[in-house]
Amino acid sequence: MGDSLSNLGEWSALLAGRHGAPGRLLGPHPLGVSGTGKPPSRRVRAFLPEACRAWVVQVTADGHRVSRPMRRTHRAGIYEAVVQLPHAAAAPPYLFRVDDRTQGIRELYDPYAFPTMLTEYDFHLLGEGRHWKSYEKLGAQLHSADGVDGVNFAVWAPNADAVSVVGDFNGWDGRTHQMHKRIPSGIWELFVPGIGVGALYKFRVHHHGTQSDRSDPYGFAAELPPRTASQVVDLGSYQWQDNAWMARRAEANALSSPQSIYEVHLGSWRRPGDDPHRWLTYADLERELVPYCVELGFTHVEFLPPTEHPLSASWGYQTIGMFAATSRFGSPQDLMSLIDAFHRAGIGVIIDWVPAHFPKDGHGLRQFDGTALYEHEDPRKGEHPDWGTLIYNYGRNEVANFLISSALFWLDRYHIDGLRVDAVASMLYLDYSRKDGEWVPNCFGGRENLEAIEFIKQFNIQVHTHFPGVLTIAEESTAWAGVSRPTYTGGLGFSLKWNMGWMNDTLRYMRHDPIHRKYHHDELTFSLIYAFHENFVLPLSHDEVVHGKGSLLDQMPGDVWQKPANLRLLYTYMWCHPGKKLLFMGGEFGQWQEWNFDESLQWHLCQHESHRGLAKAVADLNRLIRREPSLHQLDFDGRGFEWIDCHNWQDSVLAFVRRGNDPSDFLVVCCNFTPVPRHGYRLGMPAGGDYDEVFNSDSAYYGGGNVGNLSPLHAAAIPHHSRDHSVTLTLPPLGAVVLKPR
């Protein structure tokens, strides 16, 4: 085996597919300087385990092919030949012609004859954790080297002894494409010529005698679960048609714009009528979901995590592929087309993004290079006791870089308009869901996860710097201060925060029988004490219709008339309350059953008037907040809200004013949380004059009893509720009315 015969350990590692620097043995190696003026001679060595014979083929400048047989120097499949080659930077100097036992005669380029793609500057940025677009360098990148097309593979595994690329292009043989370790970065890299889109692959990682096949952490696509290989795709092949949307988004102020978000689980929104066990594809959803959201007037749609995940029952929250769109519903280009269609329809797209934890599946990130690479070694810091998942090590530069790069990737390559970050509270606190002795305090002895806090701030800074107009939304359930305040003022930097307190208090109140609600009046009014401390989203999310809670409609008290009336009342109160809105699918038409991720929504209910009416009410509420500046311009400013009457607990009635930037632009909202119609109800008004009833949740159009008020209602100079003018109106049972001055 030539000049390296003495190093039997290296050769043994190579033959076993466990060499950490295969380029030292394989590829072209100089033999000396030619004194004849001819190109220098080089020994070309290849490891071709399945070959019976092999030749080196050179193409001359005039296009002729010169073939030279290679000598087999080891029965395992080591072949070599001495050839004259130009200097190393020239175009690919040769190919191998191989008589293969399984594939017959074929030709292939030598992967060890090409330069690697990553630069020292890439390694520097990755080591510092500032390579924000590392998704352009790591993983499987379509690449052309010396005029030859192929794929450049790169993976971070600093503690691995050896790494190979295995795939359908090499028979999943870890010996044929052993990767170079780029020291000291810990990046393993190899350009594989001649393969392209559609190739399936994994990384075979060796560590201290163990071997595991891993999906690509930066993989852009994967096989349909339960298969787990990554797949080479071309994300640049899709031609976007949403330039106008993207330009408007960058210039708009999202915080003062109307937002009503329709939260969707793509796999169970609807199932094909001919096969309830099959998912709709991204293309099907483009045809059906987009016009549905337009019809109902939602401004945004939010997908439960569309990232690749092995277990459908996790709803996507135990994700493996932080850069891969799930293949359950189609290709990456199909998802891009769906998002593009939403944008052309004037609807933004938000996705749930999960940097809080990851599952322990063997093909994922757990002990990726044989050590705790992405997670903490200490289970008191590295494991979630509730979810059986692992926690990212946010203090490690490469891990924080990986996650922030994932966030920017979705905004860049998929034109996503917002990232809703899941389980932020679990990231902020070291003692989250842990008892004494089960967690490790920070360096100051506190319970705050300082590394996670810094990561969250850096995530928000980079997102808002690179993509102005994009929303970041925190699911954060504690009283942490400044979640949606800028980092330069000491906040975490999110655009918005889910108002879990409002959700819990309001649903608890609505579950009470109306006869008892007067004893719980403060559950409705308490939210206005802190309503403007953060930029809040009011969520009625998927979490409120699972785990035995029942559907929203079923949680309402009363009979078959009162339940939908209660829900229409809840939605009216919610849509008129300060804050942006979010509603999980099925709630808009009043699904009876609790949500099941493995079944379609109960669309057959829409044949009934009460369910159709509820959907009409949601659609009109969405149009109302779009149309009325007072319902969206000052959602996060105390100037946009004032009570008229928050003390009428005996009648369970609330009345308040919503204002826009123009103080004279206002609406009056009055809610009756009992099934008793209130005729001749006197209500203080902000100003005299005539008012129109612009919304009534009890309208017959919505399936209600049509108890309401004929326009106009005149506010006379009769003081009431500490105001100079008042009106006499009728409040519908379990209903709300919205009044607008003429």
Summary of the structure (lengths in Angstrom):
residues: 742
radius of gyration: 31.5
end to end distance: 94.3
largest distance: 112.1
contacts: 2523
relative contact order: 0.07
helix: 28%
strand: 27%
